[in-house]
Amino acid sequence: MFKNEKYYCTHMNVKEVDFKKGNGLIPAVIQDKTSKEVYMVGYMNEGALIETQKTGYVYFWSRSRNMLWRKGETSGNRLKVEKIMKDCDSDALLVFVKLEGICVCHSGSMSCFNYKL
């Protein structure tokens, strides 16, 4: 299904990811595994990546609440991890997911990217 299967890294060692560049955080682009629609961008610290790998559901580090959180823990709209890839600099992630629920954005939209500049 994916052309670069050798880069499949749902079970990658978190030590392969460079959290130092972003002061402990890295951007994680969340994309639908089938449609390839970009749902959102969140930030992960090492703990969020570990929980994501351990549970199979996307976790982020909330910069506003200063805490770890699972996407959908209050809304029920969870993101099931299908595949995780890191970029060439090991300082950003692309996370392919299957949505379990009706929307991703807290506004009720499928994607957080609904506004043109």
Beta strands, then each sheet from edge to edge (+ up, - down):
strand 1: 26-32
strand 2: 38-44
strand 3: 59-62
strand 4: 67-70
strand 5: 78-86
strand 6: 93-100
sheet 1: 2+ 1- 6- 5+
sheet 2: 3+ 4-
end
